[in-house]
Amino acid sequence: MYNLTLLKGHQAQSDWAFNLELSSDNMYDGFVVLSLLEDHVRCNDTLKVPHTGLQKDRLHAAMKAQNLHIQLYNQPEVHHHCK
């Protein structure tokens, strides 16, 4: 919807190195980063990722650590029981 409506008539400045269109990769990366940030805030921790390399590789170690944490400590909802 963004590309079809909000982007119409807008162009990046000639010296801008990025494209204004959103891709599914942009959306996926945004979802992963938001999930990682929310998890780190919940754990009172700081998200640390490398500043170089491909985005998928930069986030891989953090995603692996988050998955391991969930495997070891579960999620709070697991212990919820309704009467």
C-alpha positions as CSV (number, residue, x, y, z in Angstrom):
1,M,0.0,0.0,0.0
2,Y,2.8,2.4,0.8
3,N,4.4,2.0,-2.6
4,L,1.1,2.4,-4.4
5,T,-0.2,5.4,-2.4
6,L,2.1,7.3,-0.2
7,L,5.2,7.0,-2.4
8,K,3.4,8.4,-5.5
9,G,4.9,11.7,-6.7
10,H,7.9,11.5,-4.3
11,Q,11.5,10.9,-5.5
12,A,14.7,10.5,-3.6
13,Q,17.2,13.3,-3.7
14,S,19.9,12.8,-6.3
15,D,22.6,12.4,-3.7
16,W,20.5,9.9,-1.6
17,A,22.0,6.4,-1.8
18,F,18.7,4.6,-1.0
19,N,15.5,3.7,-2.8
20,L,12.2,5.0,-1.3
21,E,10.3,1.9,-2.2
22,L,9.6,-0.7,0.5
23,S,10.3,-4.3,-0.3
24,S,9.4,-7.5,1.5
25,D,13.0,-7.7,2.7
26,N,12.6,-4.2,4.3
27,M,9.5,-5.3,6.1
28,Y,11.0,-8.6,7.3
29,D,14.1,-6.8,8.6
30,G,12.0,-4.3,10.4
31,F,9.9,-7.0,12.0
32,V,13.1,-8.9,13.1
33,V,14.7,-5.7,14.5
34,L,11.6,-4.7,16.4
35,S,11.3,-8.2,17.9
36,L,14.9,-8.3,18.9
37,L,14.6,-4.8,20.4
38,E,11.5,-5.6,22.4
39,D,13.1,-8.8,23.7
40,H,16.2,-7.0,24.8
41,V,14.1,-4.2,26.5
42,R,12.1,-6.9,28.3
43,C,15.4,-8.5,29.5
44,N,16.9,-5.1,30.4
45,D,19.7,-5.7,27.9
46,T,21.2,-3.8,25.0
47,L,21.0,-5.2,21.4
48,K,24.4,-5.4,19.9
49,V,25.0,-6.1,16.2
50,P,27.9,-5.6,13.9
51,H,28.0,-2.4,11.8
52,T,29.3,-4.2,8.7
53,G,28.2,-7.0,6.4
54,L,24.8,-8.1,5.0
55,Q,21.7,-7.3,7.1
56,K,20.8,-11.0,7.3
57,D,24.3,-11.9,8.6
58,R,24.3,-8.9,11.0
59,L,21.1,-10.1,12.7
60,H,21.8,-13.8,12.7
61,A,23.8,-14.0,15.9
62,A,21.2,-11.9,17.8
63,M,18.4,-14.1,16.4
64,K,20.2,-17.3,17.4
65,A,20.8,-16.0,20.9
66,Q,17.1,-15.0,21.3
67,N,16.0,-18.4,20.1
68,L,18.3,-20.1,22.5
69,H,17.0,-17.9,25.4
70,I,13.4,-18.8,24.6
71,Q,14.4,-22.5,24.4
72,L,16.1,-22.4,27.8
73,Y,13.7,-20.2,29.7
74,N,10.4,-20.6,27.7
75,Q,7.9,-17.8,27.4
76,P,5.8,-16.6,30.4
77,E,2.6,-17.7,28.6
78,V,3.7,-21.3,28.8
79,H,3.0,-21.5,32.6
80,H,-0.5,-19.9,32.2
81,H,-3.4,-22.2,33.1
82,C,-7.1,-21.2,32.8
83,K,-9.6,-22.5,35.3
